[in-house]
Amino acid sequence: MSPHKAPDSSRRSDRSRRAICDAALSLVGEVGYARTTIEGIAARAGVGKQTIYRWWPSKAAVLMEAFIDMGARAAEADGAGGGGEHGIPDTGDLAADLRLVLRATVDELNDPAVEAPTRALTAEGVIDPALGAQFVENLLEPQLQLYVTRLQAAQEAGEVREDIDPRVALELLIAPLTHRWLLRTLPLTHAYADSVVDHALRGLSARP
């Protein structure tokens, strides 16, 4: 008989972490952030609540890691499907590239699986400055840097003015979508995303 192998504790821990992350995301989507509890997450994941407290200080921290984990898994899936590196495409047509990415952003923000945890983390980040800083550093800033990189390439190609500040320019693209999404004032659609790109690139001044 072959010798009995001891259980791989690191693999078991990884399974537990994944189960906890999945449970946190699903509960927030089903009952909302306010009604999601550590006890509920533990019960859904099939672990003891002390296991959660050993790894995270709060349910907000659990949700943060779950959201990051969800993004990492989506990136792995895209890579496995031949999607290549993530970023804003550079086809030589800045307007078309930005429309493509903003449309994808609209789809993501309208996806219930993404919307609930994003709203929860956004709101909690306003109350908890440390969590808000983590949200910006781990989730928001990497996405913003993709816009900076693409806009800098557009500057080098002569597609936009050299004196444009990419950080200000990207806010002209992202902020309108975020504003409409947060306030739910009007539907967030592909047509709106296209309009945002057109307004940002053409400006508001009348041209001769």
C-alpha positions, 0 to 999 in steps of 0.5 A: 500500500502506498503511504497515506499523504497528509492533507495539504493545509494550504490547498484546504485554506485556499478552498475555504477562502474561495468559498468565503469570497463566493459566499460574500458576493452572493449574499450581498447580491441577494440581501444587500450589504447592510443585511450581510453578516459574518455569521451569514457568510460563514454559514453560506461558505460552510466554515466557522465564523472564527475562520473568517475573523482569523483572515479578515477584520470585517465584512467590508474587508471580506467583500474587498478581497472577494471583489478583487478575487472575482476580477482576478478570476475573470482576468484568468478566464479571459486569458485562457480564452485567448484574450491576451493582455488586459488594457484599452485596445490601441487600434489607431482610432482613439474614439472607437477604442474608448467607445469599446471600453466604456460600453464594456464598463456600462455592461459591467456596472449593469451586471447585478453580480458586480453592481451590488458589491461595487455600490457597497464598497463605494458607500463603505469607503466614504465612511471608512477612509482606510477602506476607501484608500484600499478600494482606490489603490487595489481596484480603481487606480489600476483601471485608471492607469489603463486610460492614462497609458492609452491617452499618452499613446494618443498624444504621441500619435498626435491624436490629442493635444500634447498639453492635455493632462491624461488624468483630467481627460480620463475623468471626463470619460469615467465621471459621467458614467459613475455619476449616472450609475451612482444616482440612477438618474437615467439609464446607463446605456451604450448610446450614453457611453458613445455620447460621453466619448464624443463630447469628451473628444470633440469638446463643447466649443463651437468650431469654425 
